[in-house]
């Protein structure tokens, strides 16, 4: 039997579809985590704005975790409060970069990490675009407070989960495409991570 031009005699259609099916599943995982994290952030911020009064603390888990609404014009830990427009631009570029990178997904760890990262970026970016005092200068709504820790929100939690997952993948030597780094070869060895 003669193979078609450029096709291998030993090629199996089921094995050639496996990487595409896996990639679709990973992109679905990425998108699901991103959408759920983003919606959780939007809903909790909406509830915080509607039900919390500035200057009043509401115990959630005793004195360990309380609800306390604050508006943050800056970045993490209220740094860069006079650079809200710049932070908006940086967040927009970061969101595009995450989506662009997700096209190469080959690892469940990276799919989760990038999904959480996109959820966090979009959650806080939405505040910067749509909240007072104006477009691209809006203040991020923070409402969760731990003792001796800056006030934060669900988007911040998503970003921290993403950072932990991405660091874990990097320490394991797993690239975005699922290949292993540092094994003496290229980044093409498939993994099931």
C-alpha positions as CSV (number, residue, x, y, z in Angstrom):
1,X,0.0,0.0,0.0
2,X,1.4,3.4,-0.9
3,X,1.1,6.4,1.4
4,X,-0.1,9.8,0.3
5,X,2.5,12.4,-0.4
6,X,4.0,13.5,2.9
7,X,2.1,11.0,5.0
8,X,3.8,8.2,6.9
9,X,2.9,4.6,6.3
10,X,2.8,4.0,10.1
11,X,0.7,7.1,11.0
12,X,-2.3,6.4,13.1
13,X,-5.1,9.0,12.9
14,X,-6.0,8.5,16.6
15,X,-2.5,9.4,17.8
16,X,-2.4,12.6,15.6
17,X,-5.7,13.8,17.2
18,X,-4.6,13.1,20.8
19,X,-2.4,16.3,21.1
20,X,-5.2,18.5,19.6
21,X,-7.8,17.0,21.9
22,X,-5.5,17.4,24.9
23,X,-4.9,21.0,23.9
24,X,-8.6,21.7,23.6
25,X,-9.2,20.3,27.0
26,X,-6.4,22.4,28.5
27,X,-7.7,25.5,26.9
28,X,-11.2,24.7,28.2
29,X,-9.7,24.2,31.7
30,X,-7.9,27.6,31.3
31,X,-11.0,29.4,30.2
32,X,-13.2,27.8,32.8
33,X,-10.9,28.8,35.7
34,X,-10.5,32.3,34.2
35,X,-14.3,32.8,33.9
36,X,-15.2,31.3,37.3
37,X,-12.5,33.3,39.1
38,X,-13.5,36.5,37.3
39,X,-17.2,36.0,38.1
40,X,-16.3,35.2,41.8
41,X,-14.4,38.5,41.9
42,X,-17.1,40.5,40.3
43,X,-19.9,39.1,42.5
44,X,-18.0,39.5,45.8
45,X,-17.0,43.1,44.9
46,X,-20.5,43.9,44.0
47,X,-21.8,42.5,47.3
48,X,-19.0,44.3,49.2
49,X,-19.9,47.7,47.7
50,X,-23.6,47.1,48.4
51,X,-23.4,45.8,51.9
52,X,-20.2,47.2,53.6
53,X,-20.0,50.6,55.1
54,X,-16.6,52.4,54.9
55,X,-14.9,52.5,58.3
56,X,-16.9,49.6,59.7
57,X,-15.4,46.2,60.1
58,X,-17.5,43.0,59.9
59,X,-16.0,39.8,61.5
60,X,-16.2,36.9,59.1
61,X,-13.9,34.4,60.9
62,X,-13.6,35.9,64.4
63,X,-10.8,38.5,64.3
64,X,-8.7,36.4,61.9
65,X,-10.6,37.4,58.7
66,X,-12.8,40.5,58.6
67,X,-14.7,42.4,55.9
68,X,-13.6,46.0,55.5
69,X,-14.2,47.9,52.3
70,X,-11.4,50.1,50.9
71,X,-10.7,51.6,47.5
72,X,-7.1,51.1,46.2
73,X,-5.9,53.4,43.4
74,X,-2.5,51.6,43.3
75,X,-1.1,48.2,42.9
76,X,-0.5,45.4,45.4
77,X,0.0,46.8,49.0
78,X,-1.2,50.2,47.7
79,X,2.1,50.9,45.9
80,X,2.0,53.2,42.9
81,X,-1.1,55.0,43.9
82,X,-0.4,57.9,41.6
83,X,0.1,55.6,38.6
84,X,-3.4,54.3,38.1
85,X,-3.5,55.0,34.3
86,X,-0.1,53.3,33.9
87,X,-1.3,50.3,35.9
88,X,-4.4,50.0,33.7
89,X,-2.2,49.9,30.6
90,X,0.2,47.3,32.1
91,X,-2.8,45.1,33.2
92,X,-4.3,45.3,29.7
93,X,-0.9,44.2,28.1
94,X,-0.6,41.4,30.8
95,X,-4.1,40.1,30.0
96,X,-3.3,40.0,26.3
97,X,0.0,38.3,27.0
98,X,-1.7,35.6,29.1
99,X,-4.3,34.8,26.4
100,X,-1.5,34.8,23.8
101,X,0.6,32.4,25.9
102,X,-2.4,30.1,26.6
103,X,-2.5,29.2,22.9
104,X,0.5,26.9,23.6
105,X,-0.9,25.1,26.6
106,X,0.3,21.5,27.1
107,X,0.2,21.2,30.8
108,X,-2.7,21.2,33.3
109,X,-0.6,23.0,35.9
110,X,0.0,25.9,33.4
111,X,-3.7,25.9,32.4
112,X,-4.7,26.4,36.0
113,X,-2.0,28.9,36.7
114,X,-2.7,31.0,33.6
115,X,-6.5,30.7,34.2
116,X,-6.2,32.1,37.8
117,X,-3.8,34.8,36.5
118,X,-6.2,36.0,33.8
119,X,-9.1,36.0,36.3
120,X,-7.1,38.1,38.8
121,X,-5.8,40.5,36.1
122,X,-9.3,41.0,34.6
123,X,-11.0,41.4,38.0
124,X,-8.8,44.3,39.0
125,X,-8.7,45.7,35.5
126,X,-12.5,45.9,35.4
127,X,-12.4,48.0,38.5
128,X,-9.7,50.3,37.0
129,X,-11.8,50.8,33.8
130,X,-15.3,51.1,35.2
131,X,-15.1,52.3,38.8
132,X,-14.8,55.9,40.1
133,X,-13.1,58.3,39.7
134,X,-13.2,57.5,36.0
135,X,-12.3,55.4,33.0
136,X,-8.8,53.8,33.3
137,X,-8.3,55.6,36.6
138,X,-10.8,53.6,38.7
139,X,-9.9,52.4,42.2
140,X,-9.9,48.7,42.9
141,X,-12.4,47.5,45.6
142,X,-10.6,45.6,48.4
143,X,-12.7,44.1,51.2
144,X,-10.9,41.1,52.9
145,X,-8.6,41.8,55.8
146,X,-6.3,39.7,57.8
147,X,-4.4,40.9,60.9
148,X,-1.2,42.7,59.9
149,X,-1.8,42.3,56.2
150,X,-3.0,44.7,53.5
151,X,-6.7,44.5,52.5
152,X,-7.3,42.4,49.4
153,X,-9.9,40.9,47.2
154,X,-10.7,37.7,45.2
155,X,-8.7,38.8,42.2
156,X,-5.7,39.2,44.4
157,X,-6.2,35.7,45.7
158,X,-6.4,34.4,42.1
159,X,-3.1,36.2,41.3
160,X,-1.4,34.6,44.3
161,X,-2.7,31.1,43.4
162,X,-1.4,31.7,39.9
163,X,2.0,32.8,41.1
164,X,2.3,29.6,43.3
165,X,1.2,27.3,40.4
166,X,3.6,29.0,37.9
167,X,6.5,28.8,40.4
168,X,5.7,25.2,41.0
169,X,5.7,24.4,37.3
170,X,9.0,26.3,36.8
171,X,10.6,24.4,39.7
172,X,9.4,21.1,38.2
173,X,10.9,22.2,34.9
174,X,7.6,22.1,33.0
175,X,7.2,24.6,30.2
176,X,3.9,26.1,29.1
177,X,3.7,23.6,26.2
178,X,4.1,20.7,28.6
179,X,7.7,19.9,27.7
180,X,10.4,19.5,30.3
181,X,13.2,22.1,30.7
182,X,16.7,21.2,31.9
183,X,16.6,17.5,30.8
184,X,19.4,18.1,28.4
185,X,17.1,18.3,25.4
186,X,14.6,20.7,24.0
187,X,11.3,21.7,25.4
188,X,9.4,19.1,23.4
189,X,9.2,16.1,25.7
190,X,5.5,15.7,26.4
191,X,4.3,15.5,30.0
192,X,1.0,14.8,31.7
193,X,1.4,17.6,34.3
